[in-house]
Amino acid sequence: RKGGNKIMEKILTAKNYTPHIRVNDSVAKVMSDVVLALLPSMIAAYAVYGMAPVLVIMTSVASALVSEWIFSIVFFKKYSSITDVSGVVTGILLGMTLAPFTPLYVVAFGASAAVIFGKLIYGGLGRNMFNPALIGREFMTVFFPAVMSSGAIWYSETALKVSGIKFFAYLGDIPLFNYLDRTILNPLGAIGEFSVFFLAAGGLYLLIKDRISWHIPVSMFLVVFLGLFLMNIIIGADINLSMGGLLLGGIYMATDMPSSPSNPMGKIYYGIMTGIAVIICWSQNIRFETLSYSILTLNAFTQPINYIFRPKVFGMGNMTGEKIIKGAGLTGIIVITIFILTFLHNAGLVSYLLYIYIFYTVIKLILSNE
């Protein structure tokens, strides 16, 4: 028996873990990399307006963490949910989508709504159906429409610290060099849009660290740029594209792991349809909510996308024809959904859609085992 116990001990302490896979990464490490990727953009925001945008982000993060801590204790009896750093990422991303002079009480409300109605009400991390930061932003838009549509929160001449930089311009005063300087620093738009260069650099960092894949942002950007070109050629549409907003949405929002597809072909389809949704919103004269509507709509279809584009199972027959038929049907449903959403927006009825969402998620939480 002693010999048998020694053998069993050797088996249990062996270094061979096959067929399981173990990695050194954790949720906290992944989320910390996202924070690091966004840090240069936050520094750029400080350079432009000083502490004003920093306070917006800090308020958003603090409110997200406090709300998650209290909600998790009350409903789930969990006391350490905020240690995974996901609440910090949600707060930062929400803050990056906001104007630099957004009132802090509105920011706090949006961040609380983001973690409660965007993540915790589904049961916590990894279960959310929609991107939490975008959910929070929609709550702010619906419940504080006058504040969110005010021009005063977007720009302040007196608070402006740096209006731009001259780096490439020293090489010559030509449009290309001036444009490149604006990609490094431009004091217009939301907090996260001040530096296209730093957003792209952060995205490259996440790609190198394997925190995101190229499939969603690349396919989305290609469709958006192609659609913008065709709309300009065919109907002469003059659309003011926010490159910073596009990068922030495509790299950091659309790639949210729980609310986006999990396989390469599904991700490419998801990115293409997100780009098509952006073009439809443009065609219906929607500007400020374009990316939010597009990404949130595709979030709702992540599960069927995963199902249709699931990898072929060994031993099963060729399912290409079935996937094409189901994919075409799903595409039609997504397009119709986007058009319905744009109709509700133009009719001023999106707020009722949010009320339905609140009612649905609350009932879902009450009926859940948790």
DRENGUDO-809819 format. One record per residue (C-alpha): residue number from 1; residue in three letters; x, y, z. Coordinates in steps of 0.02 Angstrom, whole numbers, plus 50000, padded with zeros to 5 digits. Example, Ala and Ser with C-alpha at 12.3 -4.5 7.8 and 13.67 -1.06 7.14 Angstrom:
BEGIN
<seq 1, type ALA, u 50615, v 49775, w 50390>
<seq 2, type SER, u 50684, v 49947, w 50357>
// end
This chain:
BEGIN
<seq 1, type ARG, u 50000, v 50000, w 50000>
<seq 2, type LYS, u 50144, v 50118, w 50037>
<seq 3, type GLY, u 50216, v 50085, w 49865>
<seq 4, type GLY, u 50049, v 50118, w 49785>
<seq 5, type ASN, u 50031, v 50283, w 49878>
<seq 6, type LYS, u 50203, v 50339, w 49818>
<seq 7, type ILE, u 50157, v 50300, w 49638>
<seq 8, type MET, u 49994, v 50395, w 49654>
<seq 9, type GLU, u 50086, v 50543, w 49730>
<seq 10, type LYS, u 50207, v 50545, w 49584>
<seq 11, type ILE, u 50061, v 50545, w 49462>
<seq 12, type LEU, u 49973, v 50688, w 49550>
<seq 13, type THR, u 50130, v 50794, w 49560>
<seq 14, type ALA, u 50190, v 50759, w 49383>
<seq 15, type LYS, u 50226, v 50904, w 49264>
<seq 16, type ASN, u 50131, v 50822, w 49122>
<seq 17, type TYR, u 49957, v 50901, w 49112>
<seq 18, type THR, u 49901, v 50832, w 48943>
<seq 19, type PRO, u 49770, v 50846, w 48872>
<seq 20, type HIS, u 49728, v 51003, w 48969>
<seq 21, type ILE, u 49799, v 51174, w 48925>
<seq 22, type ARG, u 49863, v 51290, w 49060>
<seq 23, type VAL, u 49919, v 51468, w 49032>
<seq 24, type ASN, u 49994, v 51600, w 49143>
<seq 25, type ASP, u 49867, v 51731, w 49088>
<seq 26, type SER, u 49723, v 51784, w 49197>
<seq 27, type VAL, u 49576, v 51902, w 49172>
<seq 28, type ALA, u 49667, v 52034, w 49274>
<seq 29, type LYS, u 49821, v 52021, w 49161>
<seq 30, type VAL, u 49718, v 52035, w 49003>
<seq 31, type MET, u 49622, v 52185, w 49069>
<seq 32, type SER, u 49783, v 52266, w 49130>
<seq 33, type ASP, u 49852, v 52255, w 48954>
<seq 34, type VAL, u 49697, v 52347, w 48890>
<seq 35, type VAL, u 49727, v 52483, w 49019>
<seq 36, type LEU, u 49909, v 52497, w 48963>
<seq 37, type ALA, u 49853, v 52508, w 48781>
<seq 38, type LEU, u 49737, v 52653, w 48823>
<seq 39, type LEU, u 49859, v 52745, w 48939>
<seq 40, type PRO, u 49946, v 52846, w 48800>
<seq 41, type SER, u 49775, v 52907, w 48739>
<seq 42, type MET, u 49732, v 52962, w 48915>
<seq 43, type ILE, u 49897, v 53056, w 48926>
<seq 44, type ALA, u 49856, v 53142, w 48761>
<seq 45, type ALA, u 49688, v 53196, w 48834>
<seq 46, type TYR, u 49778, v 53270, w 48984>
<seq 47, type ALA, u 49896, v 53363, w 48868>
<seq 48, type VAL, u 49748, v 53441, w 48777>
<seq 49, type TYR, u 49632, v 53491, w 48920>
<seq 50, type GLY, u 49727, v 53459, w 49081>
<seq 51, type MET, u 49630, v 53378, w 49223>
<seq 52, type ALA, u 49455, v 53398, w 49148>
<seq 53, type PRO, u 49456, v 53238, w 49042>
<seq 54, type VAL, u 49559, v 53148, w 49175>
<seq 55, type LEU, u 49424, v 53183, w 49304>
<seq 56, type VAL, u 49292, v 53117, w 49184>
<seq 57, type ILE, u 49388, v 52952, w 49167>
<seq 58, type MET, u 49428, v 52941, w 49353>
<seq 59, type THR, u 49245, v 52972, w 49399>
<seq 60, type SER, u 49190, v 52841, w 49274>
<seq 61, type VAL, u 49312, v 52711, w 49342>
<seq 62, type ALA, u 49273, v 52749, w 49525>
<seq 63, type SER, u 49085, v 52741, w 49497>
<seq 64, type ALA, u 49101, v 52578, w 49399>
<seq 65, type LEU, u 49205, v 52496, w 49536>
<seq 66, type VAL, u 49095, v 52555, w 49681>
<seq 67, type SER, u 48935, v 52503, w 49591>
<seq 68, type GLU, u 49006, v 52332, w 49547>
<seq 69, type TRP, u 49069, v 52303, w 49724>
<seq 70, type ILE, u 48902, v 52347, w 49805>
<seq 71, type PHE, u 48795, v 52255, w 49677>
<seq 72, type SER, u 48902, v 52098, w 49685>
<seq 73, type ILE, u 48893, v 52093, w 49875>
<seq 74, type VAL, u 48705, v 52122, w 49883>
<seq 75, type PHE, u 48650, v 52005, w 49743>
<seq 76, type PHE, u 48789, v 51876, w 49721>
<seq 77, type LYS, u 48875, v 51877, w 49891>
<seq 78, type LYS, u 49041, v 51904, w 49801>
<seq 79, type TYR, u 49167, v 52018, w 49887>
<seq 80, type SER, u 49313, v 52016, w 49765>
<seq 81, type SER, u 49233, v 52042, w 49593>
<seq 82, type ILE, u 49323, v 52208, w 49564>
<seq 83, type THR, u 49495, v 52126, w 49574>
<seq 84, type ASP, u 49483, v 52063, w 49394>
<seq 85, type VAL, u 49509, v 52244, w 49331>
<seq 86, type SER, u 49363, v 52227, w 49208>
<seq 87, type GLY, u 49271, v 52367, w 49299>
<seq 88, type VAL, u 49421, v 52480, w 49273>
<seq 89, type VAL, u 49421, v 52442, w 49086>
<seq 90, type THR, u 49233, v 52475, w 49074>
<seq 91, type GLY, u 49253, v 52642, w 49163>
<seq 92, type ILE, u 49399, v 52695, w 49053>
<seq 93, type LEU, u 49313, v 52646, w 48891>
<seq 94, type LEU, u 49154, v 52737, w 48939>
<seq 95, type GLY, u 49254, v 52891, w 48987>
<seq 96, type MET, u 49346, v 52886, w 48820>
<seq 97, type THR, u 49179, v 52897, w 48725>
<seq 98, type LEU, u 49124, v 53053, w 48819>
<seq 99, type ALA, u 49153, v 53238, w 48794>
<seq 100, type PRO, u 49294, v 53311, w 48900>
<seq 101, type PHE, u 49177, v 53425, w 48999>
<seq 102, type THR, u 49035, v 53305, w 49032>
<seq 103, type PRO, u 48962, v 53341, w 49206>
<seq 104, type LEU, u 49035, v 53217, w 49329>
<seq 105, type TYR, u 48866, v 53167, w 49403>
<seq 106, type VAL, u 48810, v 53114, w 49230>
<seq 107, type VAL, u 48972, v 53017, w 49207>
<seq 108, type ALA, u 48945, v 52929, w 49374>
<seq 109, type PHE, u 48769, v 52881, w 49323>
<seq 110, type GLY, u 48827, v 52812, w 49156>
<seq 111, type ALA, u 48968, v 52709, w 49233>
<seq 112, type SER, u 48851, v 52633, w 49362>
<seq 113, type ALA, u 48726, v 52589, w 49226>
<seq 114, type ALA, u 48867, v 52515, w 49121>
<seq 115, type VAL, u 48921, v 52386, w 49251>
<seq 116, type ILE, u 48747, v 52351, w 49321>
<seq 117, type PHE, u 48644, v 52341, w 49161>
<seq 118, type GLY, u 48788, v 52297, w 49045>
<seq 119, type LYS, u 48874, v 52160, w 49145>
<seq 120, type LEU, u 48816, v 52116, w 49320>
<seq 121, type ILE, u 48633, v 52094, w 49280>
<seq 122, type TYR, u 48683, v 51949, w 49167>
<seq 123, type GLY, u 48777, v 51866, w 49309>
<seq 124, type GLY, u 48947, v 51949, w 49299>
<seq 125, type LEU, u 49106, v 51941, w 49198>
<seq 126, type GLY, u 49101, v 51844, w 49035>
<seq 127, type ARG, u 48911, v 51830, w 49028>
<seq 128, type ASN, u 48865, v 52000, w 48960>
<seq 129, type MET, u 48769, v 52007, w 48797>
<seq 130, type PHE, u 48816, v 52187, w 48754>
<seq 131, type ASN, u 48970, v 52295, w 48772>
<seq 132, type PRO, u 48949, v 52371, w 48948>
<seq 133, type ALA, u 49030, v 52539, w 48907>
<seq 134, type LEU, u 48914, v 52568, w 48760>
<seq 135, type ILE, u 48764, v 52518, w 48865>
<seq 136, type GLY, u 48815, v 52649, w 48993>
<seq 137, type ARG, u 48832, v 52781, w 48858>
<seq 138, type GLU, u 48657, v 52745, w 48793>
<seq 139, type PHE, u 48588, v 52763, w 48969>
<seq 140, type MET, u 48669, v 52935, w 48979>
<seq 141, type THR, u 48599, v 52986, w 48809>
<seq 142, type VAL, u 48422, v 52933, w 48855>
<seq 143, type PHE, u 48414, v 52998, w 49034>
<seq 144, type PHE, u 48517, v 53157, w 49007>
<seq 145, type PRO, u 48479, v 53208, w 48827>
<seq 146, type ALA, u 48502, v 53395, w 48853>
<seq 147, type VAL, u 48672, v 53373, w 48935>
<seq 148, type MET, u 48737, v 53246, w 48810>
<seq 149, type SER, u 48684, v 53352, w 48660>
<seq 150, type SER, u 48754, v 53515, w 48729>
<seq 151, type GLY, u 48896, v 53593, w 48631>
<seq 152, type ALA, u 48970, v 53665, w 48791>
<seq 153, type ILE, u 49034, v 53495, w 48849>
<seq 154, type TRP, u 49137, v 53466, w 48692>
<seq 155, type TYR, u 49254, v 53614, w 48678>
<seq 156, type SER, u 49323, v 53754, w 48787>
<seq 157, type GLU, u 49442, v 53885, w 48722>
<seq 158, type THR, u 49493, v 53941, w 48897>
<seq 159, type ALA, u 49530, v 53765, w 48958>
<seq 160, type LEU, u 49630, v 53716, w 48803>
<seq 161, type LYS, u 49811, v 53679, w 48847>
<seq 162, type VAL, u 49880, v 53617, w 48681>
<seq 163, type SER, u 49789, v 53644, w 48516>
<seq 164, type GLY, u 49905, v 53533, w 48415>
<seq 165, type ILE, u 50085, v 53488, w 48381>
<seq 166, type LYS, u 50206, v 53515, w 48239>
<seq 167, type PHE, u 50311, v 53364, w 48203>
<seq 168, type PHE, u 50288, v 53318, w 48021>
<seq 169, type ALA, u 50248, v 53499, w 47975>
<seq 170, type TYR, u 50431, v 53543, w 47998>
<seq 171, type LEU, u 50466, v 53435, w 47845>
<seq 172, type GLY, u 50353, v 53545, w 47741>
<seq 173, type ASP, u 50187, v 53638, w 47742>
<seq 174, type ILE, u 50086, v 53515, w 47641>
<seq 175, type PRO, u 49914, v 53437, w 47679>
<seq 176, type LEU, u 49984, v 53263, w 47709>
<seq 177, type PHE, u 50106, v 53319, w 47843>
<seq 178, type ASN, u 49975, v 53428, w 47926>
<seq 179, type TYR, u 49856, v 53279, w 47930>
<seq 180, type LEU, u 49989, v 53167, w 48007>
<seq 181, type ASP, u 50016, v 53295, w 48144>
<seq 182, type ARG, u 49828, v 53295, w 48179>
<seq 183, type THR, u 49831, v 53106, w 48199>
<seq 184, type ILE, u 49955, v 53126, w 48342>
<seq 185, type LEU, u 49855, v 53262, w 48431>
<seq 186, type ASN, u 49690, v 53344, w 48388>
<seq 187, type PRO, u 49583, v 53432, w 48521>
<seq 188, type LEU, u 49415, v 53388, w 48441>
<seq 189, type GLY, u 49289, v 53253, w 48479>
<seq 190, type ALA, u 49274, v 53135, w 48626>
<seq 191, type ILE, u 49414, v 53108, w 48753>
<seq 192, type GLY, u 49473, v 52950, w 48668>
<seq 193, type GLU, u 49480, v 53031, w 48497>
<seq 194, type PHE, u 49615, v 53159, w 48533>
<seq 195, type SER, u 49754, v 53047, w 48465>
<seq 196, type VAL, u 49723, v 52927, w 48321>
<seq 197, type PHE, u 49907, v 52881, w 48327>
<seq 198, type PHE, u 49902, v 52822, w 48508>
<seq 199, type LEU, u 49739, v 52726, w 48481>
<seq 200, type ALA, u 49819, v 52634, w 48335>
<seq 201, type ALA, u 49978, v 52603, w 48436>
<seq 202, type GLY, u 49875, v 52533, w 48579>
<seq 203, type GLY, u 49783, v 52420, w 48458>
<seq 204, type LEU, u 49949, v 52356, w 48389>
<seq 205, type TYR, u 50006, v 52320, w 48567>
<seq 206, type LEU, u 49849, v 52217, w 48600>
<seq 207, type LEU, u 49877, v 52121, w 48437>
<seq 208, type ILE, u 50057, v 52082, w 48484>
<seq 209, type LYS, u 50002, v 52026, w 48657>
<seq 210, type ASP, u 49865, v 51920, w 48576>
<seq 211, type ARG, u 49728, v 52008, w 48675>
<seq 212, type ILE, u 49628, v 52041, w 48517>
<seq 213, type SER, u 49633, v 51972, w 48340>
<seq 214, type TRP, u 49639, v 52070, w 48178>
<seq 215, type HIS, u 49480, v 51994, w 48105>
<seq 216, type ILE, u 49348, v 52111, w 48177>
<seq 217, type PRO, u 49434, v 52282, w 48161>
<seq 218, type VAL, u 49512, v 52250, w 47990>
<seq 219, type SER, u 49352, v 52184, w 47910>
<seq 220, type MET, u 49250, v 52323, w 47990>
<seq 221, type PHE, u 49370, v 52461, w 47933>
<seq 222, type LEU, u 49379, v 52395, w 47754>
<seq 223, type VAL, u 49189, v 52395, w 47738>
<seq 224, type VAL, u 49173, v 52568, w 47816>
<seq 225, type PHE, u 49305, v 52646, w 47702>
<seq 226, type LEU, u 49233, v 52560, w 47548>
<seq 227, type GLY, u 49058, v 52616, w 47594>
<seq 228, type LEU, u 49116, v 52794, w 47624>
<seq 229, type PHE, u 49202, v 52796, w 47454>
<seq 230, type LEU, u 49049, v 52727, w 47363>
<seq 231, type MET, u 48928, v 52846, w 47451>
<seq 232, type ASN, u 49039, v 52992, w 47402>
<seq 233, type ILE, u 49051, v 52934, w 47221>
<seq 234, type ILE, u 48870, v 52879, w 47194>
<seq 235, type ILE, u 48767, v 53004, w 47294>
<seq 236, type GLY, u 48897, v 53135, w 47336>
<seq 237, type ALA, u 48875, v 53110, w 47522>
<seq 238, type ASP, u 48986, v 53222, w 47627>
<seq 239, type ILE, u 49013, v 53123, w 47787>
<seq 240, type ASN, u 49131, v 53185, w 47920>
<seq 241, type LEU, u 49218, v 53025, w 47974>
<seq 242, type SER, u 49294, v 53026, w 48147>
<seq 243, type MET, u 49447, v 52918, w 48129>
<seq 244, type GLY, u 49475, v 52918, w 48316>
<seq 245, type GLY, u 49297, v 52862, w 48351>
<seq 246, type LEU, u 49311, v 52726, w 48219>
<seq 247, type LEU, u 49473, v 52658, w 48296>
<seq 248, type LEU, u 49404, v 52669, w 48472>
<seq 249, type GLY, u 49248, v 52574, w 48421>
<seq 250, type GLY, u 49329, v 52447, w 48306>
<seq 251, type ILE, u 49482, v 52403, w 48410>
<seq 252, type TYR, u 49423, v 52422, w 48589>
<seq 253, type MET, u 49232, v 52406, w 48587>
<seq 254, type ALA, u 49186, v 52285, w 48448>
<seq 255, type THR, u 49319, v 52160, w 48505>
<seq 256, type ASP, u 49247, v 52140, w 48680>
<seq 257, type MET, u 49266, v 51951, w 48704>
<seq 258, type PRO, u 49100, v 51903, w 48787>
<seq 259, type SER, u 48994, v 52005, w 48665>
<seq 260, type SER, u 49085, v 51961, w 48502>
<seq 261, type PRO, u 49107, v 51797, w 48406>
<seq 262, type SER, u 49239, v 51673, w 48458>
<seq 263, type ASN, u 49298, v 51597, w 48292>
<seq 264, type PRO, u 49392, v 51681, w 48147>
<seq 265, type MET, u 49257, v 51668, w 48012>
<seq 266, type GLY, u 49124, v 51726, w 48133>
<seq 267, type LYS, u 49233, v 51875, w 48181>
<seq 268, type ILE, u 49257, v 51924, w 47999>
<seq 269, type TYR, u 49070, v 51914, w 47966>
<seq 270, type TYR, u 49037, v 52013, w 48126>
<seq 271, type GLY, u 49159, v 52149, w 48072>
<seq 272, type ILE, u 49085, v 52158, w 47897>
<seq 273, type MET, u 48908, v 52173, w 47963>
<seq 274, type THR, u 48962, v 52305, w 48090>
<seq 275, type GLY, u 49034, v 52406, w 47946>
<seq 276, type ILE, u 48873, v 52383, w 47846>
<seq 277, type ALA, u 48774, v 52441, w 47998>
<seq 278, type VAL, u 48882, v 52598, w 48007>
<seq 279, type ILE, u 48845, v 52634, w 47823>
<seq 280, type ILE, u 48658, v 52609, w 47848>
<seq 281, type CYS, u 48660, v 52728, w 47995>
<seq 282, type TRP, u 48751, v 52857, w 47889>
<seq 283, type SER, u 48622, v 52836, w 47750>
<seq 284, type GLN, u 48484, v 52873, w 47877>
<seq 285, type ASN, u 48569, v 53033, w 47937>
<seq 286, type ILE, u 48625, v 52963, w 48104>
<seq 287, type ARG, u 48792, v 53033, w 48157>
<seq 288, type PHE, u 48836, v 53034, w 48342>
<seq 289, type GLU, u 48760, v 52864, w 48387>
<seq 290, type THR, u 48819, v 52772, w 48231>
<seq 291, type LEU, u 48954, v 52664, w 48310>
<seq 292, type SER, u 48854, v 52630, w 48468>
<seq 293, type TYR, u 48702, v 52572, w 48370>
<seq 294, type SER, u 48807, v 52468, w 48251>
<seq 295, type ILE, u 48910, v 52377, w 48382>
<seq 296, type LEU, u 48765, v 52349, w 48503>
<seq 297, type THR, u 48657, v 52279, w 48363>
<seq 298, type LEU, u 48790, v 52154, w 48311>
<seq 299, type ASN, u 48817, v 52110, w 48495>
<seq 300, type ALA, u 48638, v 52048, w 48497>
<seq 301, type PHE, u 48676, v 51925, w 48356>
<seq 302, type THR, u 48839, v 51854, w 48424>
<seq 303, type GLN, u 48765, v 51687, w 48474>
<seq 304, type PRO, u 48685, v 51647, w 48305>
<seq 305, type ILE, u 48846, v 51705, w 48218>
<seq 306, type ASN, u 48946, v 51585, w 48327>
<seq 307, type TYR, u 48825, v 51445, w 48285>
<seq 308, type ILE, u 48824, v 51472, w 48097>
<seq 309, type PHE, u 49012, v 51494, w 48081>
<seq 310, type ARG, u 49060, v 51358, w 48205>
<seq 311, type PRO, u 49209, v 51253, w 48149>
<seq 312, type LYS, u 49176, v 51091, w 48058>
<seq 313, type VAL, u 49165, v 50942, w 48174>
<seq 314, type PHE, u 49281, v 50797, w 48129>
<seq 315, type GLY, u 49183, v 50661, w 48041>
<seq 316, type MET, u 49036, v 50773, w 47994>
<seq 317, type GLY, u 48988, v 50809, w 47814>
<seq 318, type ASN, u 49017, v 50971, w 47718>
<seq 319, type MET, u 48899, v 51105, w 47787>
<seq 320, type THR, u 48948, v 51247, w 47668>
<seq 321, type GLY, u 48778, v 51255, w 47582>
<seq 322, type GLU, u 48685, v 51258, w 47747>
<seq 323, type LYS, u 48799, v 51395, w 47814>
<seq 324, type ILE, u 48771, v 51502, w 47659>
<seq 325, type ILE, u 48581, v 51488, w 47674>
<seq 326, type LYS, u 48580, v 51524, w 47860>
<seq 327, type GLY, u 48709, v 51662, w 47839>
<seq 328, type ALA, u 48603, v 51747, w 47705>
<seq 329, type GLY, u 48450, v 51737, w 47817>
<seq 330, type LEU, u 48545, v 51807, w 47964>
<seq 331, type THR, u 48614, v 51949, w 47857>
<seq 332, type GLY, u 48438, v 51997, w 47806>
<seq 333, type ILE, u 48379, v 51997, w 47986>
<seq 334, type ILE, u 48526, v 52105, w 48043>
<seq 335, type VAL, u 48498, v 52231, w 47903>
<seq 336, type ILE, u 48312, v 52243, w 47943>
<seq 337, type THR, u 48352, v 52265, w 48128>
<seq 338, type ILE, u 48470, v 52409, w 48090>
<seq 339, type PHE, u 48340, v 52495, w 47982>
<seq 340, type ILE, u 48210, v 52474, w 48121>
<seq 341, type LEU, u 48332, v 52548, w 48246>
<seq 342, type THR, u 48368, v 52698, w 48134>
<seq 343, type PHE, u 48180, v 52724, w 48114>
<seq 344, type LEU, u 48156, v 52722, w 48303>
<seq 345, type HIS, u 48301, v 52845, w 48322>
<seq 346, type ASN, u 48233, v 52968, w 48195>
<seq 347, type ALA, u 48059, v 52953, w 48273>
<seq 348, type GLY, u 48129, v 52987, w 48446>
<seq 349, type LEU, u 48077, v 52816, w 48512>
<seq 350, type VAL, u 48246, v 52740, w 48560>
<seq 351, type SER, u 48215, v 52783, w 48743>
<seq 352, type TYR, u 48068, v 52661, w 48746>
<seq 353, type LEU, u 48182, v 52526, w 48678>
<seq 354, type LEU, u 48298, v 52558, w 48826>
<seq 355, type TYR, u 48152, v 52549, w 48948>
<seq 356, type ILE, u 48106, v 52379, w 48876>
<seq 357, type TYR, u 48287, v 52324, w 48895>
<seq 358, type ILE, u 48288, v 52378, w 49079>
<seq 359, type PHE, u 48125, v 52284, w 49113>
<seq 360, type TYR, u 48188, v 52128, w 49022>
<seq 361, type THR, u 48356, v 52121, w 49112>
<seq 362, type VAL, u 48279, v 52151, w 49284>
<seq 363, type ILE, u 48153, v 52011, w 49257>
<seq 364, type LYS, u 48294, v 51900, w 49192>
<seq 365, type LEU, u 48394, v 51931, w 49351>
<seq 366, type ILE, u 48243, v 51898, w 49465>
<seq 367, type LEU, u 48205, v 51733, w 49377>
<seq 368, type SER, u 48386, v 51674, w 49373>
<seq 369, type ASN, u 48456, v 51552, w 49500>
<seq 370, type GLU, u 48576, v 51685, w 49561>
// end
